[in-house]
């Protein structure tokens, strides 16, 4: 039995049915995919990604699965711009001081939070701009709390970026999810949607899941592949799970791991106004190849569909800033988004509203079946991961992007690796 039909759960179920196991997957949502969710209807830009969107570089398992499924990739990327103090500047993620930062990161021997590292290695005001940029990137891109995020983990990610090409999946990530779902069913596996598991009763060699509507499912082995945010939630949460008997060691490990927040906003306009002559005139350069723009606005990060000529801007708010706004209504988040775009591109709110064709806001931080974005390493996370990667009495197992260490942590690739590896352990120990 697999609890959760996100990437890790589906990959595990796919591996298990291929090995001839009888598998049932219970999923709380009315769809598979979890934090992968591709919109595909006429009222909005087709293949708009509400969750995972990019394939970052050379990812063996992701690329292998896509090849197996016959799914093609499309290039993504474009120029990186910063909007700061009323000016557009084309540059990388970090400003002046990156070389010094990289040098100090390489020399650190004891892991501390990224905030502790910055304060110890860059005292005073000289590097304030760099420290602000590092904190924003850790919070925005990694969706991490800088007071908790591991410097070792961020160093591994930042210094091992292979600079590989960025891609999107043609027809969206939903095609990969659909392929796994189809293959599981073809091999005799079962996927039951709208099944919110609330209780797990277990003993060695036997597990029983009880759903919110009273249905019971039993199996010899049970894999828990739900988001870390839900595992960390209290009993009052809609999708929280109670274990009987308790698994104190595993729950303590879960509580010490990091899980961020994110709000994603998609705005579709009637034209690519950021590419017109009015914008080029005041910027002084063409933004026709703009992939990303980072700013100091309420919704600070925006990207386009370059190289596709699609009039959609995607906004991203991650980390503590997203958690602070998790209870805002969509209407208020839309207003803040339009104000941010207005300030960045020097267009009035009235003009932007006239140009707005459709919008979609996905607040993963308040989504009851996600309760956040993706995992990040806290100091000592490796110890907690070892606990969670060991089965409980060869009966209970865990899988998810939070259980894969290294530069790809928090990605679809990490979820696929964890699901595949956990399934292999379940088969070996059978």
C-alpha positions, -999 to 999 in steps of 0.1 A, spaced: 0 0 0 12 35 -9 -2 66 8 1 95 -16 0 97 -54 25 124 -59 57 118 -78 75 97 -51 44 76 -45 37 70 -81 73 62 -89 74 37 -60 41 21 -71 54 19 -107 85 1 -95 66 -23 -73 40 -34 -99 68 -39 -124 83 -63 -98 50 -82 -97 37 -68 -64 1 -62 -57 -2 -25 -50 -29 -1 -40 -23 37 -39 -45 59 -17 -46 96 -27 -63 124 -7 -69 146 -38 -93 141 -67 -62 138 -90 -27 123 -90 4 144 -91 5 162 -57 26 194 -61 27 188 -99 -4 203 -114 -7 213 -150 -37 234 -161 -52 222 -194 -84 240 -203 -95 268 -226 -99 295 -200 -61 298 -194 -28 293 -212 -25 256 -220 1 236 -201 4 263 -174 22 248 -144 8 255 -110 35 235 -93 68 220 -106 77 236 -139 113 233 -149 137 204 -156 170 218 -143 200 204 -162 210 167 -165 187 147 -143 191 110 -151 160 96 -136 137 123 -149 151 123 -184 151 85 -184 115 83 -174 105 109 -200 124 90 -227 107 58 -217 73 75 -219 81 92 -253 77 127 -238 96 155 -253 113 185 -237 112 221 -248 140 247 -241 135 272 -213 157 300 -199 163 335 -212 182 364 -197 182 370 -159 174 406 -150 173 425 -117 150 455 -111 165 476 -84 163 513 -75 143 520 -106 167 503 -130 169 470 -150 203 454 -146 212 422 -164 233 399 -141 233 366 -123 217 356 -91 242 373 -67 258 407 -70 293 418 -62 310 395 -37 301 361 -51 337 351 -55 344 360 -18 312 341 -8 322 310 -27 357 311 -12 344 313 24 318 286 17 345 262 6 365 267 38 338 262 63 343 229 83 314 229 108 278 232 96 258 262 109 227 280 96 232 302 66 224 333 88 251 323 113 276 318 85 269 352 70 271 370 103 304 353 113 321 356 79 308 390 67 305 412 98 298 449 95 281 467 66 305 462 37 288 432 24 252 440 34 240 439 -2 256 404 -7 241 391 26 207 404 16 210 387 -18 220 354 -2 192 355 23 167 363 -4 179 335 -26 179 309 2 143 320 11 130 326 -25 146 298 -45 151 272 -17 120 284 2 141 281 34 143 299 67 178 314 68 179 309 105 175 271 100 189 263 66 221 243 65 251 261 50 266 227 40 235 219 20 233 253 3 270 252 -5 265 218 -22 236 232 -42 251 266 -52 287 255 -59 277 223 -77 253 239 -102 263 223 -134 248 252 -155 229 227 -175 202 237 -199 168 245 -185 138 228 -200 101 225 -197 81 194 -206 60 196 -237 23 193 -228 33 198 -192 45 177 -163 10 162 -162 21 139 -191 47 123 -169 22 118 -141 -3 104 -165 23 79 -179 31 66 -144 -6 64 -135 -14 45 -167 15 21 -163 5 13 -127 -31 5 -137 -20 -15 -168 1 -37 -145 -29 -44 -122 -22 -17 -96 -51 3 -81 -52 41 -75 -81 53 -52 -86 90 -52 -104 112 -26 -90 89 1 -78 110 31 -59 86 53 -63 96 90 -52 66 109 -25 39 104 -26 9 127 3 -15 123 23 -43 137 53 -61 121 42 -75 87 8 -58 87 -6 -23 82 -41 -10 82 -51 25 68 -84 41 79 -97 70 58 -117 100 69 -149 84 55 -142 51 74 -129 29 46 -102 4 56 -73 -9 35 -48 -35 46 -14 -46 34 18 -63 44 39 -32 38 30 4 37 48 33 21 40 69 33 47 92 4 29 124 15 45 159 17 67 167 46 44 196 55 15 172 60 36 149 81 47 178 103 11 190 108 -8 186 140 -38 164 145 -62 192 137 -50 194 101 -73 179 74 -47 154 62 -27 147 93 -22 110 102 -22 93 135 0 62 139 -9 34 163 13 24 179 32 57 177 65 60 158 82 85 181 116 83 166 104 89 130 81 118 140 109 135 160 131 133 129 103 147 107 99 177 131 135 186 127 135 188 90 129 219 70 99 225 48 92 259 31 63 279 18 54 292 -16 27 311 -34 27 310 -72 8 335 -94 1 332 -131 -11 363 -150 -22 360 -186 -23 393 -205 -36 402 -240 -1 409 -252 36 407 -242 37 443 -231 72 439 -216 85 434 -251 70 465 -266 87 498 -277 75 516 -246 93 493 -223 124 492 -244 125 530 -245 127 535 -207 148 503 -200 173 512 -227 175 476 -238 151 450 -253 135 426 -229 124 402 -257 147 375 -243 138 381 -206 135 348 -188 135 361 -152 133 393 -133 142 396 -96 131 427 -76 124 441 -41 87 441 -47 60 423 -26 60 395 -52 97 397 -60 103 371 -87 87 369 -121 94 348 -152 82 344 -188 77 315 -211 107 324 -232 115 312 -259 77 308 -264 59 340 -272 31 336 -246 18 367 -228 20 351 -193 40 363 -163 45 338 -135 51 353 -100 69 335 -72 69 342 -35 89 317 -14 100 310 21 91 331 52 74 358 30 50 332 16 43 318 50 35 354 62 9 357 34 -5 322 35 -39 334 49 -45 362 24 -74 360 0 -67 355 -37 -80 389 -44 -55 405 -21 -26 384 -36 -37 394 -71 -37 431 -61 -2 428 -47 9 410 -78 -4 437 -101 12 464 -79 45 445 -82 43 442 -120 32 478 -122 63 490 -103 87 468 -122 75 476 -157 62 511 -151 26 504 -162 -4 517 -143 -26 493 -124 -56 504 -145 -37 495 -177 -26 461 -163 -62 453 -153 -74 462 -188 -48 439 -203 -54 410 -179 -71 381 -196 -70 355 -168 -52 347 -136 -46 317 -114 -31 317 -78 -20 286 -61 -12 290 -25 7 258 -17 14 269 18 -23 268 28 -32 239 5 -44 212 30 -27 183 11 7 201 8 10 227 35 41 241 19 65 240 -10 94 216 -8 121 205 17 153 222 25 181 208 47 184 221 83 216 216 102 218 179 111 192 169 85 214 140 73 209 123 107 171 127 105 171 114 69 190 82 79 163 75 105 135 80 80 152 60 53 152 29 76 120 9 75 100 5 107 100 -32 115 102 -39 77 66 -27 76 64 11 74 85 30 49 88 67 39 95 83 5 96 119 -8 118 146 -22 128 155 14 146 121 18 171 126 -11 202 145 -1 224 165 -24 220 193 -50 187 180 -64 169 179 -30 134 194 -32 130 186 -69 110 162 -90 142 143 -96 147 139 -58 111 125 -55 116 100 -83 149 88 -68 134 84 -33 104 66 -47 125 42 -68 150 36 -40 124 29 -14 105 5 -36 138 -14 -42 142 -17 -4 106 -30 0 113 -56 -27 146 -67 -13 133 -71 22 102 -90 11 
